Structure formats: structure tokens, C-alpha cells
Amino acid sequence: MILRLLLVAAAAGLAGCSFQNQNEREADRITQAVIDNDLKPVESDIAKGISLTRVKVAQWSDQLGAQGKLLSLKETTVHCNPGWHCFDVKFQKHDYIERMRFDANHKVVDWQFHMVMK
């Protein structure tokens, strides 16, 4: 009985991941890479010619890492300018808005974030 409950819980957890659309998965991957202070896992997702210094990534990592666990990331169209993809991002301590733009090959050409002030 306990094994069955564990299997059901694991399947539900895996199914929860599948509800993210392609843009949410990409934003989630980039956010996690920044938190980890390592863009290697998403290097091929970033357009050629986009230069990000290690210092900048480390600063972003410090800021986002201080927010506690990443709880959720959901795409939204509220207050999102044309050409951008916007995301409501919830951490344990604060909520953020992320914005991302893609080129014609669906490579990231811009990624920004800011804390939501309540």
C-alpha cells in the first residue's frame, strides 16, 4: 500500500512538470542555471553574439539564490510588451517578473528579471 502511494505521488510529481509550455521550460532552465551560477546547461539556448560576463551571472545568482527555493514559473501576458515572453516567478521569499525575447531560431536574445514590489 505504501509503495503504491509513493508511485502515485511520483507520477503526479512528474505529470506536474509536463504542464509547462516550451517558453516556461526555457525560462525555468535559464532561471535555474543563473541560480546555480552556471550557464553551461543553457549555453546552446542563447543566441550567438550575446555576451554575458561571469561577474554579471554571479550577481544575478546572488540575487536570485537569496530568494529561497524556486516555487513556480508561469507565463503571463499581463503587462507584457509585444515581442516579449513574460513570466510570473515565485520564490519562497519574493515574487519576480521575468521577461525573455527569442530570435527567429528560438534562441534567447534577451532575459531580464525584477522583483515584484507589493
Biopython code that builds the backbone (N, CA, C, O; Angstrom):
import numpy as np
from Bio.PDB.StructureBuilder import StructureBuilder

atoms = [
    (1, "MET", "N", (0.832, -1.195, 0.000)),
    (1, "MET", "CA", (0.000, 0.000, 0.000)),
    (1, "MET", "C", (0.872, 1.253, 0.000)),
    (1, "MET", "O", (0.598, 2.198, -0.740)),
    (2, "ILE", "N", (1.920, 1.267, 0.823)),
    (2, "ILE", "CA", (2.807, 2.427, 0.884)),
    (2, "ILE", "C", (3.531, 2.595, -0.446)),
    (2, "ILE", "O", (3.692, 3.715, -0.930)),
    (3, "LEU", "N", (3.966, 1.493, -1.035)),
    (3, "LEU", "CA", (4.649, 1.563, -2.328)),
    (3, "LEU", "C", (3.725, 2.163, -3.381)),
    (3, "LEU", "O", (4.152, 2.985, -4.192)),
    (4, "ARG", "N", (2.474, 1.756, -3.368)),
    (4, "ARG", "CA", (1.509, 2.286, -4.337)),
    (4, "ARG", "C", (1.350, 3.794, -4.158)),
    (4, "ARG", "O", (1.299, 4.532, -5.142)),
    (5, "LEU", "N", (1.270, 4.256, -2.910)),
    (5, "LEU", "CA", (1.134, 5.693, -2.651)),
    (5, "LEU", "C", (2.366, 6.454, -3.139)),
    (5, "LEU", "O", (2.251, 7.539, -3.709)),
    (6, "LEU", "N", (3.545, 5.872, -2.909)),
    (6, "LEU", "CA", (4.776, 6.508, -3.384)),
    (6, "LEU", "C", (4.809, 6.599, -4.906)),
    (6, "LEU", "O", (5.216, 7.619, -5.463)),
    (7, "LEU", "N", (4.381, 5.531, -5.579)),
    (7, "LEU", "CA", (4.354, 5.537, -7.040)),
    (7, "LEU", "C", (3.367, 6.563, -7.576)),
    (7, "LEU", "O", (3.661, 7.261, -8.547)),
    (8, "VAL", "N", (2.196, 6.658, -6.950)),
    (8, "VAL", "CA", (1.189, 7.641, -7.365)),
    (8, "VAL", "C", (1.721, 9.056, -7.145)),
    (8, "VAL", "O", (1.548, 9.926, -7.998)),
    (9, "ALA", "N", (2.363, 9.281, -6.013)),
    (9, "ALA", "CA", (2.923, 10.611, -5.725)),
    (9, "ALA", "C", (4.027, 10.965, -6.727)),
    (9, "ALA", "O", (4.100, 12.102, -7.193)),
    (10, "ALA", "N", (4.879, 10.000, -7.055)),
    (10, "ALA", "CA", (5.951, 10.251, -8.020)),
    (10, "ALA", "C", (5.374, 10.546, -9.401)),
    (10, "ALA", "O", (5.845, 11.454, -10.086)),
    (11, "ALA", "N", (4.370, 9.797, -9.813)),
    (11, "ALA", "CA", (3.740, 10.036, -11.119)),
    (11, "ALA", "C", (3.081, 11.409, -11.156)),
    (11, "ALA", "O", (3.156, 12.105, -12.168)),
    (12, "ALA", "N", (2.441, 11.798, -10.072)),
    (12, "ALA", "CA", (1.813, 13.121, -10.012)),
    (12, "ALA", "C", (2.863, 14.218, -10.098)),
    (12, "ALA", "O", (2.656, 15.238, -10.754)),
    (13, "GLY", "N", (3.984, 14.003, -9.437)),
    (13, "GLY", "CA", (5.066, 14.986, -9.493)),
    (13, "GLY", "C", (5.626, 15.130, -10.898)),
    (13, "GLY", "O", (5.884, 16.243, -11.355)),
    (14, "LEU", "N", (5.813, 14.014, -11.580)),
    (14, "LEU", "CA", (6.315, 14.064, -12.957)),
    (14, "LEU", "C", (5.292, 14.674, -13.893)),
    (14, "LEU", "O", (5.660, 15.408, -14.810)),
    (15, "ALA", "N", (4.038, 14.394, -13.689)),
    (15, "ALA", "CA", (2.984, 14.968, -14.528)),
    (15, "ALA", "C", (2.927, 16.474, -14.341)),
    (15, "ALA", "O", (2.627, 17.203, -15.287)),
    (16, "GLY", "N", (3.210, 16.949, -13.137)),
    (16, "GLY", "CA", (3.188, 18.383, -12.871)),
    (16, "GLY", "C", (4.193, 19.122, -13.728)),
    (16, "GLY", "O", (3.935, 20.253, -14.140)),
    (17, "CYS", "N", (5.321, 18.518, -14.004)),
    (17, "CYS", "CA", (6.346, 19.146, -14.838)),
    (17, "CYS", "C", (5.892, 19.285, -16.275)),
    (17, "CYS", "O", (6.320, 20.210, -16.966)),
    (18, "SER", "N", (5.037, 18.393, -16.741)),
    (18, "SER", "CA", (4.644, 18.393, -18.140)),
    (18, "SER", "C", (3.656, 19.503, -18.472)),
    (18, "SER", "O", (3.345, 19.703, -19.646)),
    (19, "PHE", "N", (3.160, 20.222, -17.493)),
    (19, "PHE", "CA", (2.200, 21.276, -17.751)),
    (19, "PHE", "C", (2.862, 22.575, -18.179)),
    (19, "PHE", "O", (2.159, 23.524, -18.527)),
    (20, "GLN", "N", (4.170, 22.652, -18.167)),
    (20, "GLN", "CA", (4.855, 23.847, -18.617)),
    (20, "GLN", "C", (4.930, 23.849, -20.145)),
    (20, "GLN", "O", (5.203, 22.824, -20.771)),
    (21, "ASN", "N", (4.679, 25.032, -20.731)),
    (21, "ASN", "CA", (4.841, 25.129, -22.177)),
    (21, "ASN", "C", (6.336, 25.294, -22.496)),
    (21, "ASN", "O", (7.165, 25.388, -21.590)),
    (22, "GLN", "N", (6.664, 25.327, -23.783)),
    (22, "GLN", "CA", (8.070, 25.387, -24.206)),
    (22, "GLN", "C", (8.773, 26.629, -23.654)),
    (22, "GLN", "O", (9.925, 26.547, -23.229)),
    (23, "ASN", "N", (8.091, 27.777, -23.657)),
    (23, "ASN", "CA", (8.693, 29.011, -23.157)),
    (23, "ASN", "C", (8.923, 28.945, -21.652)),
    (23, "ASN", "O", (9.942, 29.426, -21.155)),
    (24, "GLU", "N", (7.982, 28.355, -20.930)),
    (24, "GLU", "CA", (8.143, 28.202, -19.486)),
    (24, "GLU", "C", (9.301, 27.269, -19.155)),
    (24, "GLU", "O", (10.067, 27.525, -18.226)),
    (25, "ARG", "N", (9.424, 26.199, -19.908)),
    (25, "ARG", "CA", (10.541, 25.273, -19.681)),
    (25, "ARG", "C", (11.873, 25.978, -19.921)),
    (25, "ARG", "O", (12.826, 25.793, -19.164)),
    (26, "GLU", "N", (11.932, 26.793, -20.989)),
    (26, "GLU", "CA", (13.171, 27.518, -21.292)),
    (26, "GLU", "C", (13.481, 28.528, -20.196)),
    (26, "GLU", "O", (14.616, 28.603, -19.726)),
    (27, "ALA", "N", (12.484, 29.305, -19.784)),
    (27, "ALA", "CA", (12.696, 30.289, -18.717)),
    (27, "ALA", "C", (13.097, 29.602, -17.418)),
    (27, "ALA", "O", (13.957, 30.101, -16.692)),
    (28, "ASP", "N", (12.487, 28.472, -17.125)),
    (28, "ASP", "CA", (12.816, 27.712, -15.919)),
    (28, "ASP", "C", (14.268, 27.225, -15.977)),
    (28, "ASP", "O", (14.990, 27.304, -14.984)),
    (29, "ARG", "N", (14.690, 26.723, -17.135)),
    (29, "ARG", "CA", (16.075, 26.238, -17.297)),
    (29, "ARG", "C", (17.073, 27.377, -17.108)),
    (29, "ARG", "O", (18.093, 27.213, -16.438)),
    (30, "ILE", "N", (16.775, 28.529, -17.701)),
    (30, "ILE", "CA", (17.689, 29.667, -17.581)),
    (30, "ILE", "C", (17.718, 30.175, -16.143)),
    (30, "ILE", "O", (18.788, 30.460, -15.606)),
    (31, "THR", "N", (16.556, 30.287, -15.524)),
    (31, "THR", "CA", (16.497, 30.743, -14.132)),
    (31, "THR", "C", (17.316, 29.821, -13.241)),
    (31, "THR", "O", (18.091, 30.289, -12.408)),
    (32, "GLN", "N", (17.150, 28.517, -13.411)),
    (32, "GLN", "CA", (17.888, 27.562, -12.583)),
    (32, "GLN", "C", (19.386, 27.642, -12.863)),
    (32, "GLN", "O", (20.196, 27.534, -11.943)),
    (33, "ALA", "N", (19.755, 27.829, -14.120)),
    (33, "ALA", "CA", (21.180, 27.951, -14.462)),
    (33, "ALA", "C", (21.782, 29.193, -13.811)),
    (33, "ALA", "O", (22.912, 29.159, -13.324)),
    (34, "VAL", "N", (21.024, 30.287, -13.804)),
    (34, "VAL", "CA", (21.509, 31.515, -13.164)),
    (34, "VAL", "C", (21.638, 31.303, -11.658)),
    (34, "VAL", "O", (22.646, 31.687, -11.064)),
    (35, "ILE", "N", (20.631, 30.698, -11.036)),
    (35, "ILE", "CA", (20.697, 30.422, -9.597)),
    (35, "ILE", "C", (21.943, 29.594, -9.284)),
    (35, "ILE", "O", (22.627, 29.840, -8.291)),
    (36, "ASP", "N", (22.229, 28.618, -10.137)),
    (36, "ASP", "CA", (23.390, 27.738, -9.948)),
    (36, "ASP", "C", (24.708, 28.408, -10.345)),
    (36, "ASP", "O", (25.781, 27.833, -10.163)),
    (37, "ASN", "N", (24.621, 29.629, -10.890)),
    (37, "ASN", "CA", (25.794, 30.382, -11.335)),
    (37, "ASN", "C", (26.590, 29.595, -12.382)),
    (37, "ASN", "O", (27.821, 29.583, -12.367)),
    (38, "ASP", "N", (25.854, 28.935, -13.294)),
    (38, "ASP", "CA", (26.488, 28.114, -14.320)),
    (38, "ASP", "C", (25.593, 28.078, -15.557)),
    (38, "ASP", "O", (24.599, 27.352, -15.581)),
    (39, "LEU", "N", (25.936, 28.848, -16.572)),
    (39, "LEU", "CA", (25.129, 28.895, -17.792)),
    (39, "LEU", "C", (25.461, 27.781, -18.779)),
    (39, "LEU", "O", (24.845, 27.708, -19.843)),
    (40, "LYS", "N", (26.410, 26.919, -18.457)),
    (40, "LYS", "CA", (26.773, 25.823, -19.371)),
    (40, "LYS", "C", (25.559, 25.009, -19.827)),
    (40, "LYS", "O", (25.450, 24.713, -21.017)),
    (41, "PRO", "N", (24.631, 24.631, -18.916)),
    (41, "PRO", "CA", (23.490, 23.810, -19.354)),
    (41, "PRO", "C", (22.578, 24.501, -20.368)),
    (41, "PRO", "O", (21.844, 23.821, -21.085)),
    (42, "VAL", "N", (22.605, 25.836, -20.448)),
    (42, "VAL", "CA", (21.723, 26.557, -21.366)),
    (42, "VAL", "C", (22.506, 27.319, -22.432)),
    (42, "VAL", "O", (21.931, 28.105, -23.185)),
    (43, "GLU", "N", (23.791, 27.092, -22.493)),
    (43, "GLU", "CA", (24.656, 27.806, -23.433)),
    (43, "GLU", "C", (24.142, 27.714, -24.868)),
    (43, "GLU", "O", (24.157, 28.710, -25.590)),
    (44, "SER", "N", (23.689, 26.539, -25.288)),
    (44, "SER", "CA", (23.214, 26.355, -26.666)),
    (44, "SER", "C", (21.845, 26.988, -26.899)),
    (44, "SER", "O", (21.406, 27.091, -28.045)),
    (45, "ASP", "N", (21.162, 27.414, -25.839)),
    (45, "ASP", "CA", (19.852, 28.059, -25.959)),
    (45, "ASP", "C", (19.974, 29.565, -26.140)),
    (45, "ASP", "O", (18.982, 30.234, -26.429)),
    (46, "ILE", "N", (21.167, 30.102, -25.977)),
    (46, "ILE", "CA", (21.405, 31.540, -26.056)),
    (46, "ILE", "C", (21.981, 31.862, -27.430)),
    (46, "ILE", "O", (22.892, 31.183, -27.902)),
    (47, "ALA", "N", (21.445, 32.900, -28.069)),
    (47, "ALA", "CA", (21.862, 33.283, -29.422)),
    (47, "ALA", "C", (23.344, 33.620, -29.469)),
    (47, "ALA", "O", (23.914, 34.134, -28.507)),
    (48, "LYS", "N", (23.948, 33.321, -30.596)),
    (48, "LYS", "CA", (25.355, 33.661, -30.825)),
    (48, "LYS", "C", (25.516, 35.175, -30.732)),
    (48, "LYS", "O", (24.639, 35.926, -31.159)),
    (49, "GLY", "N", (26.628, 35.612, -30.180)),
    (49, "GLY", "CA", (26.903, 37.043, -30.079)),
    (49, "GLY", "C", (26.402, 37.693, -28.806)),
    (49, "GLY", "O", (26.723, 38.851, -28.540)),
    (50, "ILE", "N", (25.616, 36.968, -28.006)),
    (50, "ILE", "CA", (25.150, 37.504, -26.729)),
    (50, "ILE", "C", (26.256, 37.262, -25.715)),
    (50, "ILE", "O", (26.642, 36.120, -25.465)),
    (51, "SER", "N", (26.753, 38.321, -25.145)),
    (51, "SER", "CA", (27.873, 38.224, -24.212)),
    (51, "SER", "C", (27.383, 38.458, -22.781)),
    (51, "SER", "O", (26.841, 39.513, -22.454)),
    (52, "LEU", "N", (27.585, 37.467, -21.962)),
    (52, "LEU", "CA", (27.253, 37.580, -20.541)),
    (52, "LEU", "C", (28.526, 37.321, -19.748)),
    (52, "LEU", "O", (29.133, 36.257, -19.866)),
    (53, "THR", "N", (28.921, 38.287, -18.947)),
    (53, "THR", "CA", (30.137, 38.107, -18.155)),
    (53, "THR", "C", (29.858, 37.209, -16.957)),
    (53, "THR", "O", (28.728, 37.111, -16.479)),
    (54, "ARG", "N", (30.903, 36.566, -16.492)),
    (54, "ARG", "CA", (30.781, 35.734, -15.292)),
    (54, "ARG", "C", (30.403, 36.579, -14.081)),
    (54, "ARG", "O", (29.703, 36.112, -13.183)),
    (55, "VAL", "N", (30.871, 37.824, -14.063)),
    (55, "VAL", "CA", (30.545, 38.728, -12.955)),
    (55, "VAL", "C", (29.042, 39.016, -12.936)),
    (55, "VAL", "O", (28.417, 38.983, -11.876)),
    (56, "LYS", "N", (28.462, 39.297, -14.108)),
    (56, "LYS", "CA", (27.030, 39.587, -14.193)),
    (56, "LYS", "C", (26.214, 38.369, -13.765)),
    (56, "LYS", "O", (25.268, 38.498, -12.988)),
    (57, "VAL", "N", (26.571, 37.202, -14.262)),
    (57, "VAL", "CA", (25.846, 35.977, -13.901)),
    (57, "VAL", "C", (25.973, 35.721, -12.397)),
    (57, "VAL", "O", (25.004, 35.311, -11.758)),
    (58, "ALA", "N", (27.154, 35.959, -11.828)),
    (58, "ALA", "CA", (27.349, 35.773, -10.382)),
    (58, "ALA", "C", (26.472, 36.743, -9.587)),
    (58, "ALA", "O", (25.912, 36.367, -8.557)),
    (59, "GLN", "N", (26.350, 37.981, -10.056)),
    (59, "GLN", "CA", (25.480, 38.954, -9.374)),
    (59, "GLN", "C", (24.033, 38.495, -9.421)),
    (59, "GLN", "O", (23.329, 38.531, -8.412)),
    (60, "TRP", "N", (23.587, 38.059, -10.609)),
    (60, "TRP", "CA", (22.219, 37.555, -10.728)),
    (60, "TRP", "C", (22.018, 36.341, -9.832)),
    (60, "TRP", "O", (20.981, 36.211, -9.182)),
    (61, "SER", "N", (23.011, 35.451, -9.796)),
    (61, "SER", "CA", (22.933, 34.251, -8.982)),
    (61, "SER", "C", (22.780, 34.606, -7.503)),
    (61, "SER", "O", (21.969, 34.010, -6.794)),
    (62, "ASP", "N", (23.560, 35.572, -7.049)),
    (62, "ASP", "CA", (23.467, 36.007, -5.651)),
    (62, "ASP", "C", (22.068, 36.534, -5.346)),
    (62, "ASP", "O", (21.488, 36.208, -4.310)),
    (63, "GLN", "N", (21.527, 37.350, -6.251)),
    (63, "GLN", "CA", (20.205, 37.932, -6.019)),
    (63, "GLN", "C", (19.112, 36.863, -6.000)),
    (63, "GLN", "O", (18.308, 36.812, -5.069)),
    (64, "LEU", "N", (19.082, 36.017, -7.019)),
    (64, "LEU", "CA", (18.022, 35.008, -7.086)),
    (64, "LEU", "C", (18.228, 33.903, -6.055)),
    (64, "LEU", "O", (17.259, 33.399, -5.488)),
    (65, "GLY", "N", (19.464, 33.529, -5.811)),
    (65, "GLY", "CA", (19.736, 32.491, -4.820)),
    (65, "GLY", "C", (19.312, 32.893, -3.420)),
    (65, "GLY", "O", (18.972, 32.037, -2.603)),
    (66, "ALA", "N", (19.327, 34.186, -3.136)),
    (66, "ALA", "CA", (18.925, 34.686, -1.819)),
    (66, "ALA", "C", (17.407, 34.653, -1.615)),
    (66, "ALA", "O", (16.922, 34.919, -0.515)),
    (67, "GLN", "N", (16.666, 34.329, -2.664)),
    (67, "GLN", "CA", (15.197, 34.338, -2.568)),
    (67, "GLN", "C", (14.618, 33.018, -2.075)),
    (67, "GLN", "O", (13.400, 32.883, -1.957)),
    (68, "GLY", "N", (15.460, 32.066, -1.792)),
    (68, "GLY", "CA", (14.978, 30.763, -1.340)),
    (68, "GLY", "C", (14.623, 29.889, -2.536)),
    (68, "GLY", "O", (15.018, 30.170, -3.668)),
    (69, "LYS", "N", (13.891, 28.853, -2.272)),
    (69, "LYS", "CA", (13.548, 27.868, -3.294)),
    (69, "LYS", "C", (12.674, 28.484, -4.386)),
    (69, "LYS", "O", (11.771, 29.271, -4.105)),
    (70, "LEU", "N", (12.957, 28.113, -5.635)),
    (70, "LEU", "CA", (12.108, 28.476, -6.766)),
    (70, "LEU", "C", (10.860, 27.608, -6.694)),
    (70, "LEU", "O", (10.940, 26.386, -6.818)),
    (71, "LEU", "N", (9.703, 28.242, -6.493)),
    (71, "LEU", "CA", (8.456, 27.506, -6.298)),
    (71, "LEU", "C", (7.680, 27.284, -7.588)),
    (71, "LEU", "O", (7.154, 26.196, -7.821)),
    (72, "SER", "N", (7.608, 28.321, -8.431)),
    (72, "SER", "CA", (6.842, 28.182, -9.669)),
    (72, "SER", "C", (7.251, 29.254, -10.672)),
    (72, "SER", "O", (7.773, 30.310, -10.313)),
    (73, "LEU", "N", (6.998, 28.950, -11.930)),
    (73, "LEU", "CA", (7.254, 29.878, -13.023)),
    (73, "LEU", "C", (6.140, 29.663, -14.036)),
    (73, "LEU", "O", (5.970, 28.556, -14.547)),
    (74, "LYS", "N", (5.382, 30.713, -14.330)),
    (74, "LYS", "CA", (4.216, 30.601, -15.214)),
    (74, "LYS", "C", (4.198, 31.764, -16.189)),
    (74, "LYS", "O", (4.340, 32.919, -15.790)),
    (75, "GLU", "N", (4.022, 31.457, -17.473)),
    (75, "GLU", "CA", (3.961, 32.512, -18.493)),
    (75, "GLU", "C", (2.685, 33.319, -18.319)),
    (75, "GLU", "O", (1.631, 32.780, -17.981)),
    (76, "THR", "N", (2.800, 34.619, -18.557)),
    (76, "THR", "CA", (1.667, 35.528, -18.439)),
    (76, "THR", "C", (1.717, 36.544, -19.577)),
    (76, "THR", "O", (2.785, 36.843, -20.112)),
    (77, "THR", "N", (0.563, 37.063, -19.935)),
    (77, "THR", "CA", (0.508, 38.127, -20.942)),
    (77, "THR", "C", (0.214, 39.476, -20.292)),
    (77, "THR", "O", (0.205, 40.498, -20.978)),
    (78, "VAL", "N", (-0.023, 39.498, -18.996)),
    (78, "VAL", "CA", (-0.344, 40.735, -18.284)),
    (78, "VAL", "C", (0.869, 41.667, -18.317)),
    (78, "VAL", "O", (1.964, 41.283, -17.905)),
    (79, "HIS", "N", (0.668, 42.882, -18.805)),
    (79, "HIS", "CA", (1.717, 43.907, -18.879)),
    (79, "HIS", "C", (2.942, 43.427, -19.657)),
    (79, "HIS", "O", (4.065, 43.826, -19.345)),
    (80, "CYS", "N", (2.743, 42.588, -20.651)),
    (80, "CYS", "CA", (3.856, 42.056, -21.434)),
    (80, "CYS", "C", (3.858, 42.717, -22.808)),
    (80, "CYS", "O", (2.884, 42.624, -23.555)),
    (81, "ASN", "N", (4.949, 43.378, -23.128)),
    (81, "ASN", "CA", (5.067, 44.084, -24.404)),
    (81, "ASN", "C", (5.168, 43.107, -25.567)),
    (81, "ASN", "O", (5.670, 41.995, -25.403)),
    (82, "PRO", "N", (4.688, 43.519, -26.752)),
    (82, "PRO", "CA", (4.805, 42.655, -27.933)),
    (82, "PRO", "C", (6.262, 42.259, -28.188)),
    (82, "PRO", "O", (7.179, 43.063, -28.026)),
    (83, "GLY", "N", (6.447, 41.010, -28.589)),
    (83, "GLY", "CA", (7.788, 40.504, -28.869)),
    (83, "GLY", "C", (8.475, 39.885, -27.666)),
    (83, "GLY", "O", (9.517, 39.245, -27.806)),
    (84, "TRP", "N", (7.911, 40.066, -26.505)),
    (84, "TRP", "CA", (8.479, 39.513, -25.272)),
    (84, "TRP", "C", (7.613, 38.365, -24.767)),
    (84, "TRP", "O", (6.425, 38.280, -25.076)),
    (85, "HIS", "N", (8.225, 37.496, -23.993)),
    (85, "HIS", "CA", (7.504, 36.463, -23.236)),
    (85, "HIS", "C", (7.747, 36.796, -21.774)),
    (85, "HIS", "O", (8.889, 36.963, -21.347)),
    (86, "CYS", "N", (6.668, 36.892, -21.011)),
    (86, "CYS", "CA", (6.762, 37.303, -19.611)),
    (86, "CYS", "C", (6.315, 36.166, -18.701)),
    (86, "CYS", "O", (5.471, 35.347, -19.067)),
    (87, "PHE", "N", (6.900, 36.136, -17.509)),
    (87, "PHE", "CA", (6.665, 35.027, -16.581)),
    (87, "PHE", "C", (6.517, 35.548, -15.162)),
    (87, "PHE", "O", (7.282, 36.405, -14.720)),
    (88, "ASP", "N", (5.534, 35.028, -14.458)),
    (88, "ASP", "CA", (5.405, 35.253, -13.020)),
    (88, "ASP", "C", (6.231, 34.167, -12.344)),
    (88, "ASP", "O", (5.999, 32.976, -12.549)),
    (89, "VAL", "N", (7.197, 34.594, -11.537)),
    (89, "VAL", "CA", (8.109, 33.652, -10.892)),
    (89, "VAL", "C", (7.965, 33.805, -9.383)),
    (89, "VAL", "O", (8.081, 34.905, -8.844)),
    (90, "LYS", "N", (7.714, 32.700, -8.719)),
    (90, "LYS", "CA", (7.530, 32.724, -7.273)),
    (90, "LYS", "C", (8.670, 31.970, -6.588)),
    (90, "LYS", "O", (8.946, 30.806, -6.879)),
    (91, "PHE", "N", (9.312, 32.677, -5.675)),
    (91, "PHE", "CA", (10.331, 32.093, -4.810)),
    (91, "PHE", "C", (9.760, 32.074, -3.393)),
    (91, "PHE", "O", (8.702, 32.650, -3.142)),
    (92, "GLN", "N", (10.447, 31.422, -2.481)),
    (92, "GLN", "CA", (9.985, 31.384, -1.092)),
    (92, "GLN", "C", (9.855, 32.779, -0.500)),
    (92, "GLN", "O", (8.907, 33.050, 0.237)),
    (93, "LYS", "N", (10.791, 33.664, -0.809)),
    (93, "LYS", "CA", (10.813, 34.969, -0.152)),
    (93, "LYS", "C", (10.121, 36.077, -0.929)),
    (93, "LYS", "O", (9.474, 36.931, -0.323)),
    (94, "HIS", "N", (10.235, 36.090, -2.248)),
    (94, "HIS", "CA", (9.677, 37.173, -3.054)),
    (94, "HIS", "C", (9.190, 36.644, -4.402)),
    (94, "HIS", "O", (9.591, 35.570, -4.851)),
    (95, "ASP", "N", (8.324, 37.421, -5.027)),
    (95, "ASP", "CA", (7.876, 37.132, -6.386)),
    (95, "ASP", "C", (8.673, 38.001, -7.351)),
    (95, "ASP", "O", (9.086, 39.113, -7.021)),
    (96, "TYR", "N", (8.877, 37.470, -8.545)),
    (96, "TYR", "CA", (9.612, 38.175, -9.587)),
    (96, "TYR", "C", (8.819, 38.139, -10.884)),
    (96, "TYR", "O", (7.929, 37.309, -11.066)),
    (97, "ILE", "N", (9.159, 39.053, -11.777)),
    (97, "ILE", "CA", (8.704, 39.029, -13.160)),
    (97, "ILE", "C", (9.952, 38.807, -14.010)),
    (97, "ILE", "O", (10.962, 39.489, -13.836)),
    (98, "GLU", "N", (9.872, 37.853, -14.927)),
    (98, "GLU", "CA", (10.939, 37.643, -15.895)),
    (98, "GLU", "C", (10.405, 37.985, -17.270)),
    (98, "GLU", "O", (9.227, 37.784, -17.566)),
    (99, "ARG", "N", (11.297, 38.509, -18.111)),
    (99, "ARG", "CA", (10.973, 38.811, -19.500)),
    (99, "ARG", "C", (12.051, 38.191, -20.372)),
    (99, "ARG", "O", (13.237, 38.224, -20.043)),
    (100, "MET", "N", (11.611, 37.620, -21.502)),
    (100, "MET", "CA", (12.559, 36.944, -22.378)),
    (100, "MET", "C", (12.141, 37.177, -23.831)),
    (100, "MET", "O", (10.955, 37.174, -24.162)),
    (101, "ARG", "N", (13.146, 37.380, -24.690)),
    (101, "ARG", "CA", (12.900, 37.500, -26.133)),
    (101, "ARG", "C", (13.714, 36.444, -26.864)),
    (101, "ARG", "O", (14.812, 36.074, -26.447)),
    (102, "PHE", "N", (13.142, 35.969, -27.970)),
    (102, "PHE", "CA", (13.787, 34.958, -28.803)),
    (102, "PHE", "C", (14.073, 35.520, -30.194)),
    (102, "PHE", "O", (13.403, 36.448, -30.646)),
    (103, "ASP", "N", (15.072, 34.949, -30.866)),
    (103, "ASP", "CA", (15.289, 35.269, -32.269)),
    (103, "ASP", "C", (14.458, 34.306, -33.119)),
    (103, "ASP", "O", (13.677, 33.517, -32.587)),
    (104, "ALA", "N", (14.631, 34.375, -34.441)),
    (104, "ALA", "CA", (13.851, 33.542, -35.361)),
    (104, "ALA", "C", (14.129, 32.050, -35.177)),
    (104, "ALA", "O", (13.307, 31.217, -35.559)),
    (105, "ASN", "N", (15.278, 31.709, -34.598)),
    (105, "ASN", "CA", (15.637, 30.305, -34.362)),
    (105, "ASN", "C", (15.282, 29.838, -32.957)),
    (105, "ASN", "O", (15.723, 28.774, -32.523)),
    (106, "HIS", "N", (14.492, 30.624, -32.255)),
    (106, "HIS", "CA", (14.064, 30.363, -30.886)),
    (106, "HIS", "C", (15.252, 30.294, -29.916)),
    (106, "HIS", "O", (15.249, 29.527, -28.954)),
    (107, "LYS", "N", (16.260, 31.115, -30.200)),
    (107, "LYS", "CA", (17.390, 31.278, -29.282)),
    (107, "LYS", "C", (17.147, 32.540, -28.466)),
    (107, "LYS", "O", (16.608, 33.517, -28.985)),
    (108, "VAL", "N", (17.531, 32.529, -27.216)),
    (108, "VAL", "CA", (17.314, 33.660, -26.320)),
    (108, "VAL", "C", (18.259, 34.799, -26.693)),
    (108, "VAL", "O", (19.473, 34.612, -26.771)),
    (109, "VAL", "N", (17.686, 35.983, -26.922)),
    (109, "VAL", "CA", (18.491, 37.169, -27.223)),
    (109, "VAL", "C", (18.433, 38.191, -26.081)),
    (109, "VAL", "O", (19.243, 39.117, -26.039)),
    (110, "ASP", "N", (17.491, 38.028, -25.170)),
    (110, "ASP", "CA", (17.399, 38.939, -24.027)),
    (110, "ASP", "C", (16.638, 38.240, -22.912)),
    (110, "ASP", "O", (15.640, 37.562, -23.157)),
    (111, "TRP", "N", (17.117, 38.410, -21.682)),
    (111, "TRP", "CA", (16.470, 37.831, -20.487)),
    (111, "TRP", "C", (16.654, 38.828, -19.359)),
    (111, "TRP", "O", (17.775, 39.223, -19.038)),
    (112, "GLN", "N", (15.554, 39.228, -18.767)),
    (112, "GLN", "CA", (15.583, 40.216, -17.684)),
    (112, "GLN", "C", (14.673, 39.747, -16.560)),
    (112, "GLN", "O", (13.771, 38.936, -16.769)),
    (113, "PHE", "N", (14.922, 40.268, -15.367)),
    (113, "PHE", "CA", (14.052, 39.956, -14.244)),
    (113, "PHE", "C", (14.051, 41.113, -13.278)),
    (113, "PHE", "O", (14.998, 41.897, -13.223)),
    (114, "HIS", "N", (12.972, 41.214, -12.509)),
    (114, "HIS", "CA", (12.932, 42.192, -11.409)),
    (114, "HIS", "C", (11.935, 41.718, -10.355)),
    (114, "HIS", "O", (10.963, 41.020, -10.644)),
    (115, "MET", "N", (12.219, 42.122, -9.136)),
    (115, "MET", "CA", (11.384, 41.750, -8.001)),
    (115, "MET", "C", (10.065, 42.519, -8.071)),
    (115, "MET", "O", (10.044, 43.697, -8.429)),
    (116, "VAL", "N", (8.981, 41.857, -7.733)),
    (116, "VAL", "CA", (7.673, 42.490, -7.675)),
    (116, "VAL", "C", (7.551, 43.170, -6.315)),
    (116, "VAL", "O", (7.690, 42.532, -5.271)),
    (117, "MET", "N", (7.294, 44.444, -6.345)),
    (117, "MET", "CA", (7.115, 45.203, -5.096)),
    (117, "MET", "C", (5.647, 45.161, -4.710)),
    (117, "MET", "O", (4.772, 45.475, -5.517)),
    (118, "LYS", "N", (5.389, 44.777, -3.486)),
    (118, "LYS", "CA", (3.990, 44.693, -3.012)),
    (118, "LYS", "C", (3.672, 45.821, -2.088)),
    (118, "LYS", "O", (2.549, 45.915, -1.592)),
]
sb = StructureBuilder()
sb.init_structure("model")
sb.init_model(0)
sb.init_chain("A")
sb.init_seg("    ")
for serial, (resi, resn, name, xyz) in enumerate(atoms, 1):
    if name == "N":
        sb.init_residue(resn, " ", resi, " ")
    sb.init_atom(name, np.array(xyz, "f"), 0.0, 1.0, " ", f" {name:<3s}", serial, name[0])
structure = sb.get_structure()
